[in-house]
Amino acid sequence: MTNTISTRCCVVGGGPAGMMAGYLLARAGIDVVVLEKHGDFLRDFRGDTIHPSTLDVMGELGLLEGLLRRPHSEVAHIDGIVGDERVHIADFSHLPTRCKFIAFMPQWDFLDYLANAARDLPTLRLMMNAEATDLIESDGVVRGIRGEAADGQFEIAADLVIAADGRRSCIREAAGLAVESLGAPMDAFWMRLSKQPQDQAATFGRISAGAMFIMLDRGDYWQCALLIRKGSADAIKAHGLDAFRHLLARASDMPAARFAEIDDLDKVKLLAVALDRLKDWAKPGLLCIGDAAHAMSPVGGVGINLAIQDAVAAANILADPLRRGPVDLPTLKRVQARRSFAVRATQAAQKMIQERVIGPALDSGSTPKLPLPLRLFNRFPILRRIPARLIGVGIKPEHIHPALLRDAPRS
């Protein structure tokens, strides 16, 4: 027997975009159901950079103080190593934001915190272990979704479906929305590495001959990424564990013995990097946001920030119309119209870095030299404010509409 639920808005996906959109709409008094296909948020190797503009949003909601009580690290400066030279890339200490740093926090902690805040809202229902499998459509209009949960199949009838189910969105596929791929020259192996007393402070990244290595401070361990040429993962693994450890040693400039704790290649997770976007984010009754609308490259770690900005824009635009009932397509398209420039400009910058920096570095067999623009960052500290602004604040940051802040629950 199929269980049937009715709601004003069904949000598919409990990631940053979905949880924030559901939370904001529910705070506006709209009946919302948020679906998350897993039983918890504990999935490793997800984006964990919370940028100053996202922290501003949390501050506007009265949730910042509680969020920052959760374990995290604060990074006010980003450095990198190109060949044998260190470069100072970004300085966030001058940003016009509440927090002048990037907070590195496991994404599950961020989502768990937001979900706990959402559970205090009487108009929000968070369904865990509930996976959307298809759309319900009639007369060319999306009317809801079909799904499966531990207790069986269900249907949700909704005036609006918001797809926030990631870059492999089953909802955008079911809707037949066209995806434009921008390409990416790399994939990434992600792994954990314990902290050792001799470890130096982590850098944003190290570019060496034919390899790029990143270490992110996760408190009691490092989250590490090895960037590889796209499609080369199987060949690298075929050479075996010892060869992989030596590749890590060369990329990181650490002894191969430092990676002895990586004892099984099955523990090394592959992220297939994608850079794409939908031509149209919406059709009648449906809106896509976050990675479901535009998959971002890991360059700059801005994926969470863009997803949150989409959710804020969607709530600002849609809350009032949703109170009255179904939202027409021109109104849904206003979300894309507002966010499109920021997404396209950010993706253009990511594509340029991929093609001019990452791709050539992965193809090179010689030690790279520090480019002149990066040398200028070292010589003139004021220039570091430019990438800090682009990374930390982004293009066209969103702010919560005052109407959504009334009677705000406090953490």
C-alpha positions as CSV (number, residue, x, y, z in Angstrom):
1,M,0.0,0.0,0.0
2,T,1.4,3.4,-1.0
3,N,1.4,6.1,1.7
4,T,0.3,9.5,0.4
5,I,1.4,12.8,1.8
6,S,0.3,16.3,0.8
7,T,2.4,19.4,1.3
8,R,3.0,22.8,-0.1
9,C,6.6,22.2,-1.0
10,C,8.7,19.0,-1.3
11,V,12.4,19.5,-1.1
12,V,14.4,16.5,-2.5
13,G,17.8,16.2,-0.9
14,G,19.1,17.0,2.6
15,G,22.4,18.6,1.5
16,P,23.3,22.3,2.1
17,A,20.9,23.6,-0.6
18,G,18.0,21.4,0.4
19,M,18.3,21.8,4.1
20,M,18.6,25.6,3.9
21,A,15.8,26.0,1.4
22,G,13.5,23.8,3.5
23,Y,14.5,25.7,6.7
24,L,13.9,29.1,5.3
25,L,10.5,28.3,3.7
26,A,9.3,26.6,6.9
27,R,10.4,29.6,8.9
28,A,8.1,31.6,6.6
29,G,5.2,29.4,7.7
30,I,5.1,27.2,4.6
31,D,4.4,23.5,4.9
32,V,7.6,21.8,3.8
33,V,8.7,18.2,3.5
34,V,12.5,17.6,3.1
35,L,13.6,14.1,1.9
36,E,17.0,12.7,2.6
37,K,17.7,9.2,1.2
38,H,20.3,8.3,3.9
39,G,19.6,7.7,7.6
40,D,22.1,10.4,8.7
41,F,24.5,12.9,7.3
42,L,27.7,10.9,8.0
43,R,29.3,10.7,4.6
44,D,33.0,11.5,4.4
45,F,34.9,13.4,1.7
46,R,32.1,15.9,1.1
47,G,32.8,19.7,0.8
48,D,33.5,21.1,4.3
49,T,34.4,24.7,3.6
50,I,31.9,27.2,5.0
51,H,32.7,30.6,3.6
52,P,32.3,34.0,5.2
53,S,29.2,34.8,3.1
54,T,27.6,31.6,4.3
55,L,28.5,32.5,7.9
56,D,26.9,35.8,7.3
57,V,23.7,34.0,6.3
58,M,23.9,31.9,9.5
59,G,24.4,35.2,11.5
60,E,21.3,36.7,9.9
61,L,19.3,33.7,11.0
62,G,20.6,33.9,14.6
63,L,22.4,30.5,14.1
64,L,26.0,31.5,13.9
65,E,27.0,31.4,17.5
66,G,25.7,27.9,17.9
67,L,27.3,26.7,14.7
68,L,30.7,28.0,15.7
69,R,30.5,26.1,19.0
70,R,30.7,22.9,16.9
71,P,34.3,21.6,16.2
72,H,35.9,23.5,13.4
73,S,39.0,25.2,12.3
74,E,39.3,28.8,11.2
75,V,41.5,29.7,8.2
76,A,42.2,33.4,7.6
77,H,44.9,33.0,5.0
78,I,45.4,30.5,2.2
79,D,48.9,29.5,1.1
80,G,50.1,27.1,-1.6
81,I,53.3,25.7,-2.9
82,V,54.2,25.7,-6.6
83,G,57.3,23.6,-7.2
84,D,59.6,24.7,-4.5
85,E,58.2,28.1,-3.8
86,R,55.5,29.1,-1.3
87,V,52.8,31.6,-2.4
88,H,50.4,33.6,-0.3
89,I,47.2,33.4,-2.2
90,A,44.4,34.9,-0.1
91,D,43.9,37.0,3.0
92,F,40.4,37.0,4.4
93,S,41.1,39.3,7.3
94,H,40.0,42.4,5.5
95,L,36.6,41.1,4.3
96,P,33.5,43.1,5.0
97,T,31.8,40.1,6.7
98,R,31.0,39.0,10.3
99,C,33.6,36.3,10.1
100,K,36.9,37.1,8.4
101,F,37.9,33.4,7.9
102,I,36.8,30.2,6.2
103,A,35.4,27.7,8.7
104,F,36.5,24.1,8.0
105,M,33.8,21.9,9.5
106,P,32.7,18.4,8.5
107,Q,29.6,18.8,6.3
108,W,27.7,16.4,8.4
109,D,28.2,18.7,11.4
110,F,26.9,21.6,9.5
111,L,23.9,19.7,8.2
112,D,23.1,18.1,11.5
113,Y,23.1,21.5,13.2
114,L,20.8,23.0,10.5
115,A,18.5,19.9,10.7
116,N,18.3,20.3,14.5
117,A,17.2,23.9,14.0
118,A,14.7,22.9,11.4
119,R,13.1,20.3,13.7
120,D,12.0,23.2,15.9
121,L,9.8,24.5,13.1
122,P,6.2,23.1,13.2
123,T,5.8,23.4,9.4
124,L,8.8,21.3,8.5
125,R,8.9,17.6,8.2
126,L,12.3,16.0,7.7
127,M,12.1,12.4,6.3
128,M,15.3,10.4,6.6
129,N,15.9,7.1,4.8
130,A,13.4,8.4,2.2
131,E,14.5,8.4,-1.5
132,A,12.7,10.2,-4.3
133,T,12.5,7.9,-7.3
134,D,10.3,9.7,-9.8
135,L,8.2,12.7,-10.5
136,I,4.4,12.8,-10.6
137,E,3.3,14.9,-13.6
138,S,0.1,15.7,-15.3
139,D,-0.7,18.1,-18.1
140,G,3.0,19.1,-18.3
141,V,3.1,20.2,-14.7
142,V,5.1,18.5,-11.9
143,R,2.6,17.6,-9.1
144,G,4.8,15.8,-6.7
145,I,7.2,12.9,-6.3
146,R,7.2,9.1,-5.8
147,G,9.6,7.6,-3.4
148,E,10.7,4.6,-1.3
149,A,11.3,4.5,2.5
150,A,12.1,1.7,4.9
151,D,8.4,1.1,5.5
152,G,7.5,1.1,1.8
153,Q,6.6,3.2,-1.1
154,F,5.1,6.7,-0.8
155,E,3.9,9.6,-2.8
156,I,4.0,13.3,-2.0
157,A,1.6,15.7,-3.6
158,A,3.1,19.2,-3.7
159,D,2.5,22.6,-5.2
160,L,6.3,22.8,-5.8
161,V,9.1,20.3,-5.9
162,I,12.6,21.7,-5.3
163,A,15.3,19.4,-6.6
164,A,18.5,19.7,-4.4
165,D,19.6,16.1,-4.8
166,G,23.1,16.7,-6.1
167,R,25.1,16.5,-9.3
168,R,23.6,13.1,-10.1
169,S,20.1,14.3,-9.5
170,C,17.5,11.7,-10.3
171,I,14.9,14.5,-10.3
172,R,16.5,16.6,-13.0
173,E,16.9,13.4,-15.0
174,A,13.3,12.4,-14.6
175,A,12.3,16.0,-15.6
176,G,14.3,15.7,-18.8
177,L,16.2,18.9,-18.2
178,A,19.2,19.5,-20.5
179,V,22.6,19.6,-19.0
180,E,25.5,21.5,-20.4
181,S,28.9,20.0,-19.6
182,L,31.9,22.4,-19.3
183,G,34.4,19.6,-18.8
184,A,37.1,19.0,-16.2
185,P,40.7,17.7,-16.7
186,M,41.0,16.0,-13.3
187,D,39.5,13.6,-10.8
188,A,40.5,13.4,-7.2
189,F,41.4,10.6,-4.8
190,W,40.3,11.4,-1.2
191,M,41.7,9.8,1.9
192,R,42.3,10.3,5.6
193,L,45.7,10.7,7.1
194,S,46.4,10.8,10.9
195,K,48.1,13.8,12.4
196,Q,51.7,13.5,13.4
197,P,53.9,15.8,15.5
198,Q,56.3,16.5,12.6
199,D,53.5,17.6,10.3
200,Q,53.7,21.2,9.2
201,A,50.7,23.5,8.9
202,A,48.4,22.5,6.1
203,T,48.5,24.4,2.8
204,F,45.7,24.9,0.4
205,G,47.6,22.9,-2.1
206,R,50.9,21.8,-3.5
207,I,51.6,21.7,-7.2
208,S,54.6,19.6,-8.3
209,A,55.7,17.8,-11.4
210,G,52.6,16.0,-12.7
211,A,50.7,16.0,-9.4
212,M,48.7,18.2,-7.0
213,F,48.2,17.4,-3.4
214,I,45.9,19.1,-0.8
215,M,45.7,18.7,3.0
216,L,42.8,20.0,5.0
217,D,42.9,20.2,8.8
218,R,40.0,18.2,10.2
219,G,41.0,18.5,13.9
220,D,42.5,15.1,14.8
221,Y,43.3,14.1,11.2
222,W,44.0,15.4,7.7
223,Q,41.6,15.1,4.9
224,C,43.8,14.7,1.8
225,A,43.2,14.9,-1.9
226,L,45.4,13.8,-4.7
227,L,44.4,15.4,-8.0
228,I,44.9,13.1,-11.0
229,R,44.3,13.3,-14.7
230,K,40.7,12.5,-15.5
231,G,40.1,8.8,-16.3
232,S,43.4,7.7,-14.9
233,A,42.2,6.2,-11.6
234,D,42.0,2.6,-12.7
235,A,45.5,2.7,-14.2
236,I,46.9,4.2,-11.0
237,K,45.3,1.6,-8.8
238,A,46.4,-1.2,-11.1
239,H,50.1,-0.3,-10.2
240,G,49.3,-1.4,-6.6
241,L,49.5,0.1,-3.1
242,D,53.3,0.7,-2.9
243,A,53.3,2.7,-6.2
244,F,50.3,4.7,-4.9
245,R,52.2,5.6,-1.7
246,H,55.2,6.7,-3.7
247,L,52.9,8.9,-5.9
248,L,51.5,10.5,-2.7
249,A,55.1,11.0,-1.4
250,R,56.1,12.7,-4.6
251,A,53.0,14.9,-4.7
252,S,53.2,15.9,-1.1
253,D,57.0,16.1,-0.6
254,M,56.7,13.8,2.4
255,P,58.4,10.4,2.9
256,A,56.6,7.4,1.5
257,A,56.6,5.9,5.0
258,R,54.3,8.7,6.1
259,F,51.6,7.0,4.0
260,A,52.1,3.5,5.4
261,E,48.7,3.8,7.3
262,I,47.0,3.8,3.9
263,D,46.8,0.0,3.8
264,D,43.9,-0.6,1.4
265,L,43.2,1.1,-1.9
266,D,39.5,0.4,-1.3
267,K,39.7,3.0,1.5
268,V,40.7,5.7,-1.0
269,K,37.6,7.3,-2.5
270,L,37.4,8.6,-6.0
271,L,35.6,11.8,-6.7
272,A,34.8,12.2,-10.4
273,V,35.0,15.9,-10.9
274,A,32.2,17.5,-12.9
275,L,31.6,21.1,-14.1
276,D,28.2,21.5,-15.6
277,R,24.9,23.4,-15.5
278,L,21.3,23.1,-16.6
279,K,20.1,25.2,-19.5
280,D,16.8,25.7,-17.6
281,W,16.6,25.3,-13.9
282,A,12.8,25.1,-13.8
283,K,9.7,23.6,-15.5
284,P,6.1,24.0,-14.2
285,G,6.0,22.8,-10.6
286,L,9.7,22.1,-10.4
287,L,12.9,24.1,-9.5
288,C,16.5,22.8,-9.4
289,I,19.1,24.5,-7.1
290,G,22.6,23.7,-5.9
291,D,24.5,20.9,-7.6
292,A,21.3,19.7,-9.2
293,A,21.3,22.9,-11.2
294,H,25.0,23.4,-11.5
295,A,27.8,21.1,-10.5
296,M,30.8,23.0,-9.3
297,S,34.5,22.1,-9.6
298,P,36.3,21.7,-6.2
299,V,38.5,24.7,-7.2
300,G,38.1,27.2,-4.4
301,G,35.8,24.9,-2.4
302,V,32.9,27.2,-3.3
303,G,30.2,24.5,-3.9
304,I,28.5,24.7,-0.5
305,N,28.5,28.5,-0.7
306,L,26.9,28.6,-4.1
307,A,24.3,26.0,-2.9
308,I,23.4,28.1,0.2
309,Q,23.1,31.3,-1.9
310,D,20.7,29.5,-4.3
311,A,18.6,28.4,-1.4
312,V,18.4,31.9,0.0
313,A,17.5,33.4,-3.3
314,A,14.8,30.7,-3.8
315,A,13.3,31.4,-0.4
316,N,13.4,35.1,-0.8
317,I,11.6,34.9,-4.2
318,L,9.2,32.0,-3.6
319,A,8.1,32.3,0.0
320,D,5.3,34.8,-0.6
321,P,3.9,33.2,-3.8
322,L,4.0,29.8,-2.1
323,R,1.8,31.0,0.7
324,R,-0.9,31.5,-1.9
325,G,-0.6,28.2,-3.7
326,P,1.2,26.9,-6.8
327,V,3.9,29.1,-8.3
328,D,3.9,29.9,-12.0
329,L,6.9,29.2,-14.2
330,P,7.9,32.9,-14.7
331,T,8.3,33.2,-10.9
332,L,10.3,30.0,-10.7
333,K,12.6,31.3,-13.5
334,R,13.3,34.4,-11.5
335,V,15.5,32.3,-9.2
336,Q,17.7,31.2,-12.2
337,A,17.7,34.8,-13.5
338,R,19.0,36.0,-10.2
339,R,21.6,33.4,-9.6
340,S,22.8,32.7,-13.2
341,F,25.4,35.4,-13.5
342,A,27.1,34.4,-10.2
343,V,27.1,30.7,-11.2
344,R,28.4,31.3,-14.7
345,A,31.1,33.7,-13.6
346,T,32.3,31.3,-10.9
347,Q,32.3,28.4,-13.3
348,A,34.2,30.4,-15.9
349,A,36.9,31.2,-13.3
350,Q,37.0,27.5,-12.3
351,K,37.3,26.4,-15.9
352,M,40.1,28.9,-16.5
353,I,42.1,27.6,-13.5
354,Q,41.4,24.0,-14.6
355,E,42.7,24.6,-18.1
356,R,45.6,27.0,-17.4
357,V,46.9,25.7,-14.1
358,I,45.6,22.2,-13.1
359,G,45.6,20.5,-16.5
360,P,49.1,21.7,-17.5
361,A,50.4,20.8,-14.0
362,L,49.1,17.3,-14.2
363,D,50.5,16.8,-17.7
364,S,53.9,18.2,-16.9
365,G,57.0,16.1,-16.2
366,S,59.1,18.9,-14.8
367,T,58.9,21.1,-11.6
368,P,56.6,24.0,-12.3
369,K,57.7,27.6,-11.8
370,L,55.7,30.2,-9.9
371,P,53.8,32.3,-12.4
372,L,54.3,36.1,-12.4
373,P,50.8,36.9,-11.1
374,L,51.4,34.7,-8.1
375,R,54.8,36.3,-7.5
376,L,53.0,39.6,-7.3
377,F,50.8,38.2,-4.5
378,N,53.9,37.5,-2.5
379,R,55.4,41.0,-3.2
380,F,52.2,43.1,-2.7
381,P,50.0,41.8,0.1
382,I,47.1,44.0,-0.8
383,L,46.6,41.8,-3.9
384,R,45.7,38.8,-1.7
385,R,42.4,40.6,-0.9
386,I,41.2,40.0,-4.5
387,P,41.0,36.1,-4.4
388,A,39.9,36.4,-0.8
389,R,36.8,38.4,-1.9
390,L,36.1,36.1,-4.9
391,I,36.4,32.9,-2.7
392,G,35.1,34.1,0.6
393,V,32.2,36.3,-0.5
394,G,31.7,35.4,-4.1
395,I,29.8,37.2,-6.8
396,K,26.4,38.7,-5.8
397,P,26.1,37.2,-2.3
398,E,22.5,36.7,-1.0
399,H,21.0,38.0,2.2
400,I,17.9,36.8,4.0
401,H,14.8,39.0,3.2
402,P,13.6,40.7,6.4
403,A,10.2,39.1,6.1
404,L,11.9,35.7,6.6
405,L,13.6,36.8,9.8
406,R,10.5,37.6,11.8
407,D,10.0,35.5,15.0
408,A,13.4,33.9,14.3
409,P,14.1,31.0,16.6
410,R,17.4,31.3,18.4
411,S,20.0,28.6,18.8
